[in-house]
């Protein structure tokens, strides 16, 4: 069934985005005792280094790592370390990164920008929306906007899933790209009590992608 590269790529994307369900168990702010905040780590058993723009650090409770991929949630460094002298995130948002399986390449051996429109179509499908939803239910997710910015597919997603998790807005920005030969999904999730324009989310997502590319 998955002999066609397009179908194999769709399956890989479904595996990747299904991992986002990890987010429902991560609640920033409940960090317990003071700790040193880390801004980067390796995922997929060391295959990819992930990091975030200055001011965001990893919630250690969120980390998931395996040979198939991994997940990390980034919050305000000072909140994670419980040290007000540490760096503060300049914008009211959480960031997340999910590292998936190796990207399915085209005949030239690259992921290819031409695959991004196919990915956008996939995520609008029932299977794609179910993969994006924290509840796993396609009906809980709406793709409000999709665009290609450079080598990143950007999806403005509204997720109405009634799940526990971080206090973030229902509408957020997701980016899909190939980084270091892996399919990677990145999210910019505005906090519910903060205000953040779509343009600000786009800029932050581009900074997030650039930080990870530079780290690799």
Short mmCIF file of the C-alpha atoms (twelve columns), coordinates in Angstrom:
data_MODEL
# 
_entry.id   MODEL 
# 
loop_
_atom_site.group_PDB 
_atom_site.id 
_atom_site.type_symbol 
_atom_site.label_atom_id 
_atom_site.label_alt_id 
_atom_site.label_comp_id 
_atom_site.label_asym_id 
_atom_site.label_seq_id 
_atom_site.Cartn_x 
_atom_site.Cartn_y 
_atom_site.Cartn_z 
_atom_site.pdbx_PDB_model_num 
ATOM 1   C CA . UNK A 1   0.000   0.000  0.000  1 
ATOM 2   C CA . UNK A 2   2.842   2.398  0.849  1 
ATOM 3   C CA . UNK A 3   5.109   1.592  -2.111 1 
ATOM 4   C CA . UNK A 4   4.345   5.046  -3.550 1 
ATOM 5   C CA . UNK A 5   6.693   7.621  -1.915 1 
ATOM 6   C CA . UNK A 6   3.800   10.058 -1.418 1 
ATOM 7   C CA . UNK A 7   1.895   7.517  0.658  1 
ATOM 8   C CA . UNK A 8   5.022   6.543  2.595  1 
ATOM 9   C CA . UNK A 9   5.630   10.232 3.302  1 
ATOM 10  C CA . UNK A 10  2.049   10.696 4.504  1 
ATOM 11  C CA . UNK A 11  2.450   7.762  6.858  1 
ATOM 12  C CA . UNK A 12  5.662   9.252  8.245  1 
ATOM 13  C CA . UNK A 13  3.879   12.568 8.804  1 
ATOM 14  C CA . UNK A 14  1.051   10.797 10.617 1 
ATOM 15  C CA . UNK A 15  3.565   9.104  12.934 1 
ATOM 16  C CA . UNK A 16  5.286   12.439 13.553 1 
ATOM 17  C CA . UNK A 17  2.202   14.475 14.368 1 
ATOM 18  C CA . UNK A 18  0.632   11.733 16.466 1 
ATOM 19  C CA . UNK A 19  3.576   12.194 18.846 1 
ATOM 20  C CA . UNK A 20  2.245   15.679 19.660 1 
ATOM 21  C CA . UNK A 21  -0.179  13.986 22.050 1 
ATOM 22  C CA . UNK A 22  2.760   14.072 24.469 1 
ATOM 23  C CA . UNK A 23  1.948   17.751 24.977 1 
ATOM 24  C CA . UNK A 24  -1.220  17.012 26.950 1 
ATOM 25  C CA . UNK A 25  0.841   15.692 29.849 1 
ATOM 26  C CA . UNK A 26  3.138   18.697 30.133 1 
ATOM 27  C CA . UNK A 27  2.072   21.535 32.406 1 
ATOM 28  C CA . UNK A 28  4.662   24.335 32.617 1 
ATOM 29  C CA . UNK A 29  4.884   26.088 35.959 1 
ATOM 30  C CA . UNK A 30  4.815   22.899 38.036 1 
ATOM 31  C CA . UNK A 31  8.552   22.443 38.115 1 
ATOM 32  C CA . UNK A 32  9.058   21.722 41.823 1 
ATOM 33  C CA . UNK A 33  12.494  22.607 43.197 1 
ATOM 34  C CA . UNK A 34  14.887  25.018 41.529 1 
ATOM 35  C CA . UNK A 35  16.907  23.584 38.664 1 
ATOM 36  C CA . UNK A 36  19.322  24.683 35.969 1 
ATOM 37  C CA . UNK A 37  17.404  25.583 32.825 1 
ATOM 38  C CA . UNK A 38  18.775  24.047 29.637 1 
ATOM 39  C CA . UNK A 39  18.196  25.594 26.225 1 
ATOM 40  C CA . UNK A 40  19.186  22.624 24.061 1 
ATOM 41  C CA . UNK A 41  19.256  18.838 23.954 1 
ATOM 42  C CA . UNK A 42  19.610  15.968 21.498 1 
ATOM 43  C CA . UNK A 43  16.673  13.883 20.303 1 
ATOM 44  C CA . UNK A 44  16.211  10.786 18.145 1 
ATOM 45  C CA . UNK A 45  19.030  9.105  20.066 1 
ATOM 46  C CA . UNK A 46  21.398  11.956 19.305 1 
ATOM 47  C CA . UNK A 47  20.508  12.356 15.625 1 
ATOM 48  C CA . UNK A 48  19.279  15.941 15.960 1 
ATOM 49  C CA . UNK A 49  20.089  18.804 18.345 1 
ATOM 50  C CA . UNK A 50  17.068  20.939 19.251 1 
ATOM 51  C CA . UNK A 51  17.170  24.411 20.737 1 
ATOM 52  C CA . UNK A 52  15.035  27.551 20.839 1 
ATOM 53  C CA . UNK A 53  15.471  31.335 20.607 1 
ATOM 54  C CA . UNK A 54  16.887  33.108 23.661 1 
ATOM 55  C CA . UNK A 55  14.498  33.168 26.622 1 
ATOM 56  C CA . UNK A 56  12.990  29.698 26.066 1 
ATOM 57  C CA . UNK A 57  14.302  26.594 27.860 1 
ATOM 58  C CA . UNK A 58  13.331  22.944 27.946 1 
ATOM 59  C CA . UNK A 59  10.772  21.617 30.397 1 
ATOM 60  C CA . UNK A 60  12.676  18.467 31.493 1 
ATOM 61  C CA . UNK A 61  9.431   16.649 32.301 1 
ATOM 62  C CA . UNK A 62  8.345   16.959 28.694 1 
ATOM 63  C CA . UNK A 63  11.301  15.179 27.092 1 
ATOM 64  C CA . UNK A 64  10.625  12.048 25.076 1 
ATOM 65  C CA . UNK A 65  13.411  10.395 23.128 1 
ATOM 66  C CA . UNK A 66  13.853  7.255  21.030 1 
ATOM 67  C CA . UNK A 67  15.508  6.136  17.843 1 
ATOM 68  C CA . UNK A 68  12.295  6.938  15.974 1 
ATOM 69  C CA . UNK A 69  12.230  10.559 17.155 1 
ATOM 70  C CA . UNK A 70  11.479  12.663 20.186 1 
ATOM 71  C CA . UNK A 71  9.659   15.609 21.720 1 
ATOM 72  C CA . UNK A 72  10.541  18.685 23.798 1 
ATOM 73  C CA . UNK A 73  8.482   21.556 25.169 1 
ATOM 74  C CA . UNK A 74  10.130  24.953 25.733 1 
ATOM 75  C CA . UNK A 75  8.901   27.478 28.286 1 
ATOM 76  C CA . UNK A 76  10.145  30.668 29.921 1 
ATOM 77  C CA . UNK A 77  13.679  29.967 31.211 1 
ATOM 78  C CA . UNK A 78  13.154  31.892 34.465 1 
ATOM 79  C CA . UNK A 79  9.930   29.988 35.193 1 
ATOM 80  C CA . UNK A 80  11.580  26.626 34.574 1 
ATOM 81  C CA . UNK A 81  14.652  27.359 36.694 1 
ATOM 82  C CA . UNK A 82  12.590  29.247 39.305 1 
ATOM 83  C CA . UNK A 83  15.323  31.885 39.156 1 
ATOM 84  C CA . UNK A 84  14.058  35.392 38.244 1 
ATOM 85  C CA . UNK A 85  17.575  36.348 37.134 1 
ATOM 86  C CA . UNK A 86  17.516  33.817 34.289 1 
ATOM 87  C CA . UNK A 87  16.476  34.780 30.764 1 
ATOM 88  C CA . UNK A 88  12.821  35.608 30.151 1 
ATOM 89  C CA . UNK A 89  10.942  34.707 26.980 1 
ATOM 90  C CA . UNK A 90  10.204  37.998 25.183 1 
ATOM 91  C CA . UNK A 91  6.823   36.796 23.939 1 
ATOM 92  C CA . UNK A 92  3.917   35.044 25.743 1 
ATOM 93  C CA . UNK A 93  4.172   31.643 24.113 1 
ATOM 94  C CA . UNK A 94  5.323   28.074 24.590 1 
ATOM 95  C CA . UNK A 95  7.317   26.318 21.898 1 
ATOM 96  C CA . UNK A 96  7.436   22.633 21.070 1 
ATOM 97  C CA . UNK A 97  9.427   20.466 18.699 1 
ATOM 98  C CA . UNK A 98  8.686   16.938 17.582 1 
ATOM 99  C CA . UNK A 99  11.397  15.070 15.698 1 
ATOM 100 C CA . UNK A 100 10.037  12.330 13.490 1 
ATOM 101 C CA . UNK A 101 11.465  9.653  11.237 1 
ATOM 102 C CA . UNK A 102 13.908  10.360 8.402  1 
ATOM 103 C CA . UNK A 103 12.328  12.412 5.629  1 
ATOM 104 C CA . UNK A 104 11.196  10.502 2.551  1 
ATOM 105 C CA . UNK A 105 13.300  11.940 -0.255 1 
ATOM 106 C CA . UNK A 106 12.512  12.463 -3.908 1 
ATOM 107 C CA . UNK A 107 14.514  11.241 -6.907 1 
ATOM 108 C CA . UNK A 108 17.141  13.925 -6.308 1 
ATOM 109 C CA . UNK A 109 17.726  12.622 -2.781 1 
ATOM 110 C CA . UNK A 110 16.186  15.623 -1.034 1 
ATOM 111 C CA . UNK A 111 12.948  16.281 0.830  1 
ATOM 112 C CA . UNK A 112 12.136  18.966 -1.737 1 
ATOM 113 C CA . UNK A 113 10.053  22.108 -1.452 1 
ATOM 114 C CA . UNK A 114 7.652   20.544 -3.961 1 
ATOM 115 C CA . UNK A 115 6.515   18.113 -1.243 1 
ATOM 116 C CA . UNK A 116 5.202   20.909 0.979  1 
ATOM 117 C CA . UNK A 117 1.932   21.432 -0.956 1 
ATOM 118 C CA . UNK A 118 1.307   17.677 -0.706 1 
ATOM 119 C CA . UNK A 119 1.822   17.894 3.042  1 
ATOM 120 C CA . UNK A 120 -0.666  20.753 3.285  1 
ATOM 121 C CA . UNK A 121 -3.251  18.613 1.497  1 
ATOM 122 C CA . UNK A 122 -2.512  15.709 3.842  1 
ATOM 123 C CA . UNK A 123 -3.067  17.781 6.982  1 
ATOM 124 C CA . UNK A 124 -6.442  18.996 5.716  1 
ATOM 125 C CA . UNK A 125 -7.572  15.388 5.333  1 
ATOM 126 C CA . UNK A 126 -9.379  13.528 8.102  1 
ATOM 127 C CA . UNK A 127 -6.263  11.486 8.866  1 
ATOM 128 C CA . UNK A 128 -4.096  14.604 8.973  1 
ATOM 129 C CA . UNK A 129 -6.470  16.555 11.225 1 
ATOM 130 C CA . UNK A 130 -6.780  13.560 13.558 1 
ATOM 131 C CA . UNK A 131 -2.969  13.400 13.763 1 
ATOM 132 C CA . UNK A 132 -2.829  17.096 14.693 1 
ATOM 133 C CA . UNK A 133 -5.558  16.887 17.346 1 
ATOM 134 C CA . UNK A 134 -4.469  16.288 20.937 1 
ATOM 135 C CA . UNK A 135 -7.663  14.272 21.325 1 
ATOM 136 C CA . UNK A 136 -6.975  12.254 18.185 1 
ATOM 137 C CA . UNK A 137 -10.367 13.313 16.789 1 
ATOM 138 C CA . UNK A 138 -10.347 14.979 13.364 1 
ATOM 139 C CA . UNK A 139 -13.505 16.938 14.195 1 
ATOM 140 C CA . UNK A 140 -11.668 18.819 16.953 1 
ATOM 141 C CA . UNK A 141 -9.233  20.458 14.520 1 
ATOM 142 C CA . UNK A 142 -9.646  23.146 11.870 1 
ATOM 143 C CA . UNK A 143 -6.859  24.302 9.553  1 
ATOM 144 C CA . UNK A 144 -7.547  28.041 9.424  1 
ATOM 145 C CA . UNK A 145 -4.650  28.915 7.118  1 
ATOM 146 C CA . UNK A 146 -1.770  27.214 5.372  1 
ATOM 147 C CA . UNK A 147 1.199   28.760 3.607  1 
ATOM 148 C CA . UNK A 148 4.717   27.915 2.523  1 
ATOM 149 C CA . UNK A 149 7.440   30.170 3.890  1 
ATOM 150 C CA . UNK A 150 10.782  29.206 2.398  1 
ATOM 151 C CA . UNK A 151 11.225  25.541 3.239  1 
ATOM 152 C CA . UNK A 152 8.593   25.465 5.994  1 
ATOM 153 C CA . UNK A 153 4.923   24.529 5.684  1 
ATOM 154 C CA . UNK A 154 3.048   26.759 8.160  1 
ATOM 155 C CA . UNK A 155 -0.374  25.730 9.436  1 
ATOM 156 C CA . UNK A 156 -2.586  27.939 11.572 1 
ATOM 157 C CA . UNK A 157 -4.467  25.364 13.612 1 
ATOM 158 C CA . UNK A 158 -7.473  25.616 15.921 1 
ATOM 159 C CA . UNK A 159 -7.634  22.619 18.265 1 
ATOM 160 C CA . UNK A 160 -10.789 22.369 20.376 1 
ATOM 161 C CA . UNK A 161 -9.735  19.148 22.106 1 
ATOM 162 C CA . UNK A 162 -10.943 18.942 25.708 1 
ATOM 163 C CA . UNK A 163 -7.676  17.644 27.094 1 
ATOM 164 C CA . UNK A 164 -5.511  18.570 30.044 1 
ATOM 165 C CA . UNK A 165 -2.227  20.270 29.308 1 
ATOM 166 C CA . UNK A 166 -0.525  23.647 29.112 1 
ATOM 167 C CA . UNK A 167 -2.636  26.827 29.418 1 
ATOM 168 C CA . UNK A 168 -2.314  27.741 25.740 1 
ATOM 169 C CA . UNK A 169 -4.745  29.273 23.255 1 
ATOM 170 C CA . UNK A 170 -6.823  26.974 21.054 1 
ATOM 171 C CA . UNK A 171 -5.398  28.600 17.912 1 
ATOM 172 C CA . UNK A 172 -1.672  28.304 17.337 1 
ATOM 173 C CA . UNK A 173 0.933   27.967 14.588 1 
ATOM 174 C CA . UNK A 174 2.511   24.706 13.471 1 
ATOM 175 C CA . UNK A 175 5.473   24.376 11.095 1 
ATOM 176 C CA . UNK A 176 6.603   21.272 9.194  1 
ATOM 177 C CA . UNK A 177 10.040  21.004 7.601  1 
ATOM 178 C CA . UNK A 178 13.027  18.780 6.942  1 
ATOM 179 C CA . UNK A 179 15.856  19.563 9.355  1 
ATOM 180 C CA . UNK A 180 18.962  17.418 9.380  1 
ATOM 181 C CA . UNK A 181 17.257  14.790 7.240  1 
ATOM 182 C CA . UNK A 182 14.381  14.349 9.690  1 
ATOM 183 C CA . UNK A 183 10.769  15.437 9.410  1 
ATOM 184 C CA . UNK A 184 10.323  17.985 12.188 1 
ATOM 185 C CA . UNK A 185 7.151   19.635 13.500 1 
ATOM 186 C CA . UNK A 186 7.505   22.871 15.469 1 
ATOM 187 C CA . UNK A 187 4.749   24.772 17.275 1 
ATOM 188 C CA . UNK A 188 4.341   28.325 18.548 1 
ATOM 189 C CA . UNK A 189 1.531   28.253 21.114 1 
ATOM 190 C CA . UNK A 190 0.400   31.599 22.560 1 
ATOM 191 C CA . UNK A 191 -0.519  31.523 26.246 1 
ATOM 192 C CA . UNK A 192 -4.212  31.937 26.966 1 
ATOM 193 C CA . UNK A 193 -3.646  35.064 29.043 1 
ATOM 194 C CA . UNK A 194 -1.267  36.638 26.511 1 
ATOM 195 C CA . UNK A 195 -1.711  38.428 23.215 1 
ATOM 196 C CA . UNK A 196 0.335   37.520 20.163 1 
ATOM 197 C CA . UNK A 197 -0.406  38.422 16.553 1 
ATOM 198 C CA . UNK A 198 -0.183  35.943 13.701 1 
ATOM 199 C CA . UNK A 199 2.761   37.885 12.227 1 
ATOM 200 C CA . UNK A 200 4.605   37.666 15.561 1 
ATOM 201 C CA . UNK A 201 3.969   33.914 15.646 1 
ATOM 202 C CA . UNK A 202 5.318   33.549 12.108 1 
ATOM 203 C CA . UNK A 203 8.493   35.469 12.948 1 
ATOM 204 C CA . UNK A 204 9.052   33.403 16.093 1 
ATOM 205 C CA . UNK A 205 8.522   30.145 14.208 1 
ATOM 206 C CA . UNK A 206 11.103  31.196 11.608 1 
ATOM 207 C CA . UNK A 207 13.544  32.047 14.448 1 
ATOM 208 C CA . UNK A 208 12.844  28.647 16.018 1 
ATOM 209 C CA . UNK A 209 13.589  26.818 12.747 1 
ATOM 210 C CA . UNK A 210 16.748  28.888 12.221 1 
ATOM 211 C CA . UNK A 211 17.997  28.128 15.748 1 
ATOM 212 C CA . UNK A 212 17.665  24.377 15.224 1 
ATOM 213 C CA . UNK A 213 19.256  24.517 11.778 1 
ATOM 214 C CA . UNK A 214 22.204  26.471 13.203 1 
ATOM 215 C CA . UNK A 215 22.602  23.936 16.013 1 
ATOM 216 C CA . UNK A 216 22.953  21.148 13.452 1 
# 
